[in-house]
Amino acid sequence: MSKRYDAFVTWASGIKVPINKKILDQMAAWSTSMNVKVNKSTLLSWRVLETNSMFADRISDVPKSFIREILKVAISPNIISFAGGLPNRDLFPVQALKEASNRVFDADAGDALQYSTTEGYLALRKYISERYKTIKGLNIEPKNILITTGSQQGLDLLGKTFLNENDRVIIEKPGYLGAIQLFSIYKARFSPVTLNSDGLDLAELTKASSLRNTKLMYTVPNFQNPTGITYSDKNREAIAEILRGKPLMLIEDDPYGDLRYTGSHQSSFMHYLPEQTILLGSFSKTVVPSFRMGWIVAPDEIMEKLIIAKQASDLHTNYFTQKLLVEYLLNNDLNEHINKIKEVYGRQCMAMIESLKRHFPENVEYTLPEGGMFLWVTLPQGISAMELFQEAIKQDVAFVPGDPFYTSSKEIVSTLRLNFSCVDEQTIEKGIARLGATIREFMEKQKQ
C-alpha cells in the first residue's frame, strides 16, 4: 500500500490536513511553536503536528496504566508492595465457589455454556435489585440493571454512549486512574475538581458544571480511589443542588461501598439526584475480581443506548460465571462474608495508621479512611513522590506516586497512594518503617 503523505497538521481552525515530507521539513525548520511568522504578511498557526500512523487518533496519546507498570517493578519477592489495589486472596470464598460451580455443571450445564442475553442473567439482576433495596433503600428494577464485564467496562460503555471528542468530563482531583485512562481514549476534556476531606470543592464544581459540552461527572464517593476519602451527606446534597437540571449525568462508581469498617453509611447520590445519576457496581471487591462481574444502573432511555453499545462490544458478559455467581449468592450469606473482609481490612488499615504515626516525619500528612483499601499521603510541598519512588524501590518498598491520579499538573506532585488490603500487620510495620526511613533520608538530601 503506497503512502501518499507523511504527517498531519491540525490547524487552529480545527481542519486536519495531510502533508508530504517536503512541507513537513519546512515546517520543522520554521518552528515547533503554535504561531509561526513566515513573512511580514503571513502567519501560520497549528495545534498539532503528528507523524502519519496506522493507529487511530484516539489511542495515540493514551499512556499505559502507570500502576500496571509499577506492579512489574514491584514483582520481586523481596519488595514489600503497597502499590497494588488488589483484594486479599486469602479471603476469597474458594470452597463455596467450587461447590457452586459443581452445582451449575450438574444441574444446568447445557444452558450455562450457551450464548445469553446482552442485559445479563435475570436472576443476578434481581439479586442486585433486592440488595439495593435492602442495603441502600433504593427501588431499582432489574430492567434498569445491565451486567458488565467489570465496572471498568461500564465506564467504557458510558464513554461510547455519551462522549464526542472534546466533550467535558468533571473528575475528582486526584481521581481514579482507570477513569482518566478510559475517558482519555474518547478524547474527552477534563474538568478536575479538588477533593477535600469531606468531598468535592463546591465553588470549583459550580464553575466546572457550567462549562459548555459538559456531559458527565465521575465520582467515587465512598472510600475514594486513591485517597480513601468519603463524601459527607452534606457535601452530596450540595453537589446534587449544583447539578440539578443541568444537561449532564453523574456517575457514582461504588466498588468499595460495602467495605466500611467504622463510622456510618452515607446516602447514594441516587437519593438526592435520581433523574441524573448512573450507578456502577462490582463483585470484584466482595467476592472475587477474576470473574470481572460488574453492573450499570441507568434510566430506561440511557439503558437502551448502553445495551446497543454492549452488543457491539462483546454480545454479553460471561454467562457461565453469572450463573455460578448466582448459585453462590443464593446459597451463602454475602453479608457474613463481607464482614470477614471488613474485619481483616479494618485491622490492616489501623496497623498502617499506627505505623505511619511511629515512622513518618511529623510534617507528612495522611488520610484516615473509614473503609475501602487505600490511604493517601501528602509530603511537604516540593518533595517529588516520583523521585521518592525511585529511592523506595532501592530499599525494597513500593507505593504509587500521585502523578497518574491527576489529569494535568505543572507542579511537582507531592502525594502518594498506599494500599493496605494485601499486606498483613507484621509486613505493614516492616514496610512502613522502611518507607519512613527512606522519606527522612530523601528529605534531608533535598535540603542540601
C-alpha positions in Angstrom: 0.0 0.0 0.0 1.6 3.3 -1.1 1.7 6.2 1.4 0.7 9.5 -0.1 1.5 11.7 2.9 3.9 11.7 5.8 2.2 13.7 8.6 -0.9 15.6 9.6 -1.2 19.2 10.5 -4.2 20.2 12.6 -4.7 23.9 12.0 -6.0 26.3 14.7 -9.4 26.3 13.0 -9.6 22.5 13.6 -9.2 21.4 10.0 -6.8 18.4 9.6 -4.6 18.4 6.5 -2.2 15.7 5.3 1.2 16.9 4.2 4.2 15.4 2.5 7.8 15.3 3.7 9.0 18.4 1.9 6.4 20.6 3.6 7.0 18.7 6.9 10.7 19.6 6.7 9.9 23.2 6.0 7.6 23.5 9.0 10.1 21.8 11.2 12.7 24.4 10.1 10.3 27.2 10.9 9.4 26.3 14.5 7.6 23.8 16.7 5.6 26.6 18.3 1.9 27.3 17.7 2.4 30.5 15.8 4.9 30.8 13.1 5.8 34.1 11.2 6.6 33.1 7.6 7.0 36.7 6.3 5.6 40.1 7.1 2.1 39.3 5.9 1.7 35.6 6.6 1.1 34.0 10.0 0.6 30.2 10.2 -0.9 28.7 13.3 -1.2 25.0 14.1 -2.2 23.0 17.1 -0.8 19.5 16.4 1.9 18.2 14.2 1.8 14.4 14.2 3.6 11.7 12.2 1.4 9.7 10.0 0.4 6.4 11.7 -1.6 3.3 11.1 -3.1 3.8 14.6 -6.3 5.7 15.4 -6.0 9.1 16.9 -8.0 8.0 20.0 -5.2 5.7 21.1 -2.1 7.7 20.2 -2.0 9.9 23.3 -3.2 7.5 25.9 -0.4 6.2 28.1 -0.1 2.7 29.6 -1.6 2.2 33.1 1.0 3.6 35.4 0.0 1.2 38.2 0.3 -1.9 35.9 3.8 -0.8 35.0 4.7 -0.3 38.7 3.5 -3.8 39.5 6.0 -5.1 37.1 8.8 -3.4 39.0 7.4 -4.5 42.4 7.1 -8.2 41.5 10.3 -9.1 43.2 9.6 -11.3 46.3 12.0 -9.0 48.3 9.8 -5.9 47.8 7.1 -5.1 50.2 4.4 -3.6 48.0 1.8 -1.1 49.0 1.3 -0.3 45.3 -1.5 -2.6 44.1 -5.2 -2.2 44.6 -5.9 -5.9 44.9 -8.3 -7.7 47.3 -6.8 -10.1 49.7 -6.6 -13.5 48.1 -6.7 -15.3 51.4 -10.3 -14.1 51.8 -11.7 -15.5 48.5 -14.6 -18.0 49.2 -12.8 -20.7 47.2 -14.6 -23.8 48.5 -18.1 -22.2 48.3 -17.4 -21.1 44.7 -16.2 -24.6 43.8 -19.4 -26.1 45.2 -21.5 -23.6 43.3 -19.6 -24.4 40.1 -20.3 -28.1 40.5 -24.0 -27.5 41.0 -24.2 -25.4 37.8 -22.5 -28.2 35.8 -24.6 -30.9 37.4 -28.0 -29.1 37.0 -27.8 -26.8 34.0 -24.5 -27.2 32.1 -26.1 -27.0 28.6 -27.8 -23.7 29.3 -24.9 -22.3 31.2 -22.5 -22.8 28.4 -24.7 -21.3 25.7 -24.9 -17.7 24.4 -27.2 -15.4 26.5 -28.9 -12.1 26.6 -27.0 -8.8 26.5 -28.7 -7.4 29.6 -27.4 -10.2 31.8 -28.8 -13.2 33.7 -32.2 -12.1 35.1 -31.7 -13.9 38.4 -28.4 -12.0 39.0 -30.1 -8.7 38.2 -32.9 -9.5 40.6 -30.4 -10.2 43.3 -28.7 -6.9 42.8 -32.1 -5.1 42.7 -33.1 -6.7 46.0 -29.7 -5.8 47.6 -30.1 -2.2 46.6 -33.5 -2.1 48.3 -32.3 -3.9 51.5 -28.9 -2.3 52.0 -29.4 1.2 50.5 -33.1 1.7 50.4 -33.2 2.2 46.6 -36.0 0.9 44.5 -34.2 -0.2 41.3 -35.9 -2.5 38.8 -33.9 -5.4 37.2 -34.7 -3.9 33.8 -32.5 -0.9 34.7 -29.5 -3.1 35.5 -27.0 -4.1 32.9 -24.4 -6.8 33.7 -21.0 -5.8 32.5 -17.5 -7.3 32.4 -16.4 -5.4 35.5 -17.3 -1.9 36.3 -14.4 -0.8 34.0 -16.5 -2.0 31.0 -19.4 0.0 32.4 -17.2 3.1 32.2 -16.2 2.2 28.7 -19.9 1.8 27.6 -20.7 5.2 29.1 -17.8 6.8 27.2 -19.0 5.3 24.0 -22.6 6.3 24.6 -22.0 9.9 25.8 -18.7 11.4 24.6 -17.7 13.1 21.4 -14.2 14.4 21.0 -13.6 17.5 23.3 -16.8 16.9 25.4 -16.0 17.6 29.0 -16.0 15.2 32.0 -15.8 16.5 35.5 -13.5 14.3 37.6 -12.1 14.3 41.1 -8.7 15.8 41.8 -7.0 13.4 42.5 -9.1 10.9 40.5 -9.3 7.2 39.7 -6.6 6.4 37.2 -8.8 3.9 35.3 -11.4 6.5 34.6 -8.8 9.0 33.5 -7.3 6.5 31.1 -10.7 5.4 29.8 -12.1 8.9 29.1 -8.8 9.9 27.5 -9.4 7.2 24.8 -12.6 9.1 23.9 -10.6 12.3 23.6 -12.6 14.0 26.5 -11.5 17.3 28.0 -11.2 17.0 31.8 -12.6 19.5 34.4 -10.8 18.4 37.6 -12.4 19.5 40.9 -10.4 19.4 44.1 -11.3 16.7 46.5 -11.3 18.0 50.1 -11.6 15.9 53.3 -15.4 15.8 53.2 -16.0 15.8 49.4 -15.7 18.0 46.3 -14.9 21.7 46.4 -18.3 23.2 45.7 -17.1 26.5 44.2 -14.9 24.7 41.7 -17.8 22.3 40.9 -20.1 25.2 40.2 -17.7 26.6 37.7 -16.9 23.3 36.1 -20.5 22.2 35.7 -21.3 25.5 33.9 -18.8 24.9 31.1 -20.1 24.1 27.6 -20.3 20.5 26.4 -20.0 19.1 29.9 -21.6 15.6 29.6 -20.5 13.6 32.6 -19.3 13.9 36.2 -17.4 10.9 37.5 -17.2 10.2 41.3 -16.1 7.5 43.7 -17.8 9.0 46.8 -17.2 6.1 49.2 -13.6 5.4 50.3 -12.4 7.1 47.1 -9.5 5.7 45.0 -6.9 6.9 45.5 -7.5 8.9 48.7 -9.8 6.8 50.8 -12.0 9.9 51.4 -15.7 9.6 51.8 -18.1 12.4 50.8 -20.3 13.6 53.7 -24.1 13.6 53.3 -24.0 17.4 53.4 -21.5 17.6 50.6 -23.5 15.1 48.5 -26.7 17.1 49.0 -24.9 20.3 48.0 -23.4 18.6 44.9 -26.9 17.5 43.9 -28.3 21.0 44.1 -25.5 22.4 42.0 -26.1 19.8 39.2 -29.8 19.6 39.4 -31.4 20.4 36.0 -28.1 20.7 34.1 -27.6 18.6 31.0 -25.1 16.2 32.4 -25.1 12.8 34.2 -23.4 12.0 37.5 -21.6 8.6 37.5 -21.4 7.2 41.0 -18.8 4.4 41.0 -19.1 2.4 44.2 -16.8 -0.7 44.2 -15.8 -0.2 47.9 -19.1 0.9 49.5 -19.7 -2.4 51.3 -16.3 -2.3 52.9 -17.0 0.1 55.7 -15.4 -0.9 59.0 -16.0 2.2 61.0 -18.4 5.1 61.0 -21.9 5.3 59.4 -23.1 4.8 55.8 -23.8 7.8 53.6 -26.7 8.1 51.2 -26.3 7.4 47.5 -26.5 10.2 45.0 -29.5 8.3 43.7 -31.4 9.6 46.8 -30.5 13.2 46.1 -30.4 13.3 42.2 -32.2 10.2 40.9 -33.0 11.6 37.4 -29.3 12.4 36.7 -27.5 9.6 38.5 -25.9 6.5 37.0 -24.6 3.8 39.3 -21.7 1.4 38.8 -21.2 -1.6 41.0 -19.0 -4.7 41.2 -18.5 -8.0 42.9 -14.7 -7.8 42.4 -14.0 -6.4 45.9 -16.6 -8.5 47.8 -16.5 -11.9 46.0 -13.6 -12.3 43.6 -12.0 -10.0 41.0 -11.2 -12.5 38.3 -14.9 -13.1 37.5 -15.0 -9.5 36.2 -18.6 -9.2 37.3 -20.0 -5.6 37.4 -23.1 -3.7 36.5 -24.6 -0.4 35.5 -27.8 1.1 36.8 -29.3 3.7 34.4 -32.7 5.1 33.4 -34.7 3.5 30.5 -33.6 5.8 27.7 -29.9 5.5 28.7 -30.1 1.8 29.2 -31.4 1.3 25.6 -28.2 3.0 24.3 -25.9 1.1 26.7 -27.3 -2.2 25.5 -26.6 -1.3 21.9 -23.1 -0.3 22.9 -22.5 -3.6 24.7 -23.9 -5.7 21.9 -21.3 -4.1 19.6 -18.6 -4.8 22.3 -19.0 -8.3 23.5 -22.6 -9.5 23.0 -22.9 -10.4 26.7 -20.8 -10.9 29.8 -19.6 -14.4 30.6 -22.9 -16.3 31.2 -21.4 -19.3 33.0 -19.8 -17.1 35.6 -23.1 -15.2 36.0 -24.9 -18.4 36.8 -22.1 -19.6 39.1 -22.1 -16.3 41.0 -25.9 -16.5 41.5 -25.6 -20.1 42.7 -23.0 -18.9 45.2 -25.0 -15.8 46.3 -28.3 -17.7 46.8 -26.6 -20.4 48.9 -24.3 -18.4 51.0 -24.6 -15.2 53.2 -22.8 -12.5 51.3 -23.1 -10.1 54.3 -21.3 -12.6 56.6 -18.5 -13.0 54.0 -18.2 -9.2 53.7 -18.0 -8.9 57.5 -14.9 -11.2 57.4 -13.3 -8.9 54.8 -14.1 -5.8 56.8 -12.7 -7.3 60.0 -9.3 -8.0 58.3 -9.1 -4.8 56.3 -10.0 -2.8 59.4 -7.1 -4.3 61.3 -4.7 -3.8 58.5 -5.8 -0.2 58.0 -5.4 0.6 61.7 -2.0 -1.2 61.7 -0.8 1.1 58.8 -2.1 4.2 60.5 -0.3 3.3 63.7 2.9 2.5 61.8 2.7 5.9 60.0 2.5 7.6 63.4 5.6 5.9 64.5 7.8 6.1 61.4 6.8 9.0 59.2 8.1 12.6 59.8 5.6 14.8 61.5 5.2 17.1 58.5 3.9 14.3 56.4 0.1 14.1 56.3 -2.2 11.2 55.5 -5.9 10.5 55.3 -7.8 8.3 57.9 -10.2 6.2 55.8 -13.3 4.6 57.4 -13.3 1.8 54.8 -12.1 0.6 51.4 -8.5 -0.3 50.6 -6.4 2.9 50.3 -4.7 5.7 52.2 -3.4 8.9 50.8 -0.1 10.5 51.9 0.9 14.2 51.3 4.6 15.0 51.5 5.9 18.6 52.2 5.5 20.8 49.2 8.2 20.5 46.6 9.1 16.9 47.5 8.6 14.7 44.4 6.8 11.5 45.1 8.0 10.1 41.8 11.6 10.7 42.8 10.9 9.2 46.2 9.5 6.1 44.5 12.8 5.5 42.8 14.6 5.7 46.1 12.0 3.5 47.9 12.4 0.7 45.3 16.1 0.6 46.1 15.0 -0.1 49.7 12.6 -2.8 48.6 9.3 -1.0 49.3 6.8 0.2 46.7 3.9 2.6 46.5 2.1 4.5 43.8 3.3 8.1 43.3 0.4 10.6 43.0 1.3 11.8 39.4 -1.1 9.5 37.4 -4.1 10.4 39.5 -4.1 14.0 38.1 -5.2 14.9 34.6 -2.6 17.6 34.4 -0.1 19.1 36.8 2.5 21.8 36.1 3.9 21.5 39.7 5.8 18.8 41.4 3.4 16.1 42.7 4.0 15.5 46.4 1.3 12.9 47.1 1.3 9.1 47.0 -1.1 6.2 47.5 -0.7 3.3 49.9 -2.7 0.1 49.8 -3.2 -2.0 52.9 -5.6 -4.8 51.8 -3.0 -7.3 50.7 -0.4 -6.9 53.4 -0.6 -8.4 56.9 0.1 -6.3 60.0 3.6 -7.5 60.6 4.6 -6.8 57.0 2.9 -3.4 57.1 5.1 -2.4 60.1 8.2 -3.6 58.4 7.4 -1.9 55.1 6.3 1.4 56.6 9.4 1.5 58.7 11.5 1.2 55.5 9.4 3.8 53.7 9.6 6.2 56.7 13.4 5.9 56.8 13.6 6.5 53.0 11.4 9.6 53.3 13.5 11.1 56.0 16.8 10.4 54.1 15.3 11.8 50.9 14.0 14.9 52.5 17.4 15.5 54.1 19.1 15.3 50.7 16.7 17.8 49.3 17.8 20.3 51.9 21.4 20.0 50.9 
